Amino acid sequence: MARSKWRGDTVHLLPAQQVEPYRLWFEFLKLAYTDQNLSIDEKYYRRWGDVANTNFKKWWSLHWRELFAVDIGVRLASSREKSDSEAVIVRIPLYQDPKRSMAQVAKLLEEQGASQKLRDMVEGEFQLTVGQGDELIHPSTRFLRNLSKVRLLLHIYRFWLMYPDADDRRRLEKTAISYFQWADKWNRQVRERKWDRPRIEIPGAIRKYVYYLEKRGPRRGMSIYEHGDVSDERRQIARYIRKARRLAANVAEGRFPGEYER
């Protein structure tokens, strides 16, 4: 799992200033291709290539610059280049004190609104947006500080897609059990083998509900009160699934994350 805080290179900068949100976008899109309830905007994603059959690491190295990055490189302009809405060409005299030249360049860039350009990229770039108004995401926003919740929704959605033929109740149960077993197995390995790897979050609602299901066994008629009331936990898991499906639907339409919290 790529969770790097790597921001780019000396010429290209990721607006989110980390890789993880773009990885989550990619993984949600890859899962969305397998969801029979969704129709992917193929025209919008044409430049992404064959996402469904490519792993993220290989795909990222080929596409991150052209799809997501902002050009921050300082270099000499060729005679063919002209100033446009994204950049300005500046003539800097070589006979002047460099410190004075840099101060003049800084003032010129400020006058051109350079400090705001990162949030005002040209139409057609693949930008992280949030909310109903598709507001651009700044690196300091709550969404980018809480990507662990989006990872949780991604994995819940992955397991939910594994049981398309089950009714709603059984599908939720199978999703909760599969998520718990997968996460618990990984966390045990990390602990027992002393790996320097992050553990996977197991929300209290999933843990308690799976415990109830294990005690209940196949007896569908057993009262929930025999092992405690788990109706709140079930509702919370249902909310996780709804949010995950909204995220996937947003991704299919070309938005990530978009509005998914309601």
CORZICOR-V748909 format. One line per field, one symbol per residue. ss: DSSP state (h for helix, s for strand, l for the rest). phi: phi as a letter, one per 20 degrees, with the letter a starting at -180 (. if undefined). psi: psi as a letter, one per 20 degrees, with the letter a starting at -180 (. if undefined). A space follows every 10 residues. Layout:
# CORZICOR-V748909
ss: ???
phi: ???
psi: ???
This chain:
# CORZICOR-V748909
ss: lllllllsll lssslllllh hhhhhhhhhh hhllllllll lllllhhhll hhhllhhhhh hhhhhhhlss slllllllll llllllllll lllllllhhh hhhhhhhhhh hllhhhhhhl llllllllss llllssllll lhhhhlhhhh hhhhhhhhhh hhhllllhhh hhhhhhhhhh hhhhhhhhhh hhllllllll lllhhhhhhh hhhhhhllll lllhhhhlll hhhhhhhhhh hhhhhhhhhh hhllllssll ll
phi: .ecfegdpdf dccfgfmaeg ffffggffff fffeefedcf ffffegffme ffccefgfff fecfffecfd fdfdbfeffe ecfbfdbced edfeeeggff ffffffffff femffdffec ffgofedfcc nfelffeege fggfecffff fgfgfffgfg ffcfeefgff ffffffffff ffffffffff ffelfecfee fdggffffff ffffffmfff efffffcned fffffffffg ffffffgfff fgencbemeb ff
psi: pokqjpibai hppphikrhg hhghgghggg hhhioiiqop nhghjgiibm ghkqqggggg hhihghhhqp ojpprpqrii qqqaihqqpp oopijqphhg ghhggggghg hjkhiihhjl qqpiqoqpqq rhjlpqpqij qhgiilihhh gghghghghh iilhiqrggh ggghgggggg gggggghggg ghjlqmqqqp poqhggghgh gghghhbinh jpphihkqoj hggghghhgg gggghggghg ghikpphaoi h.
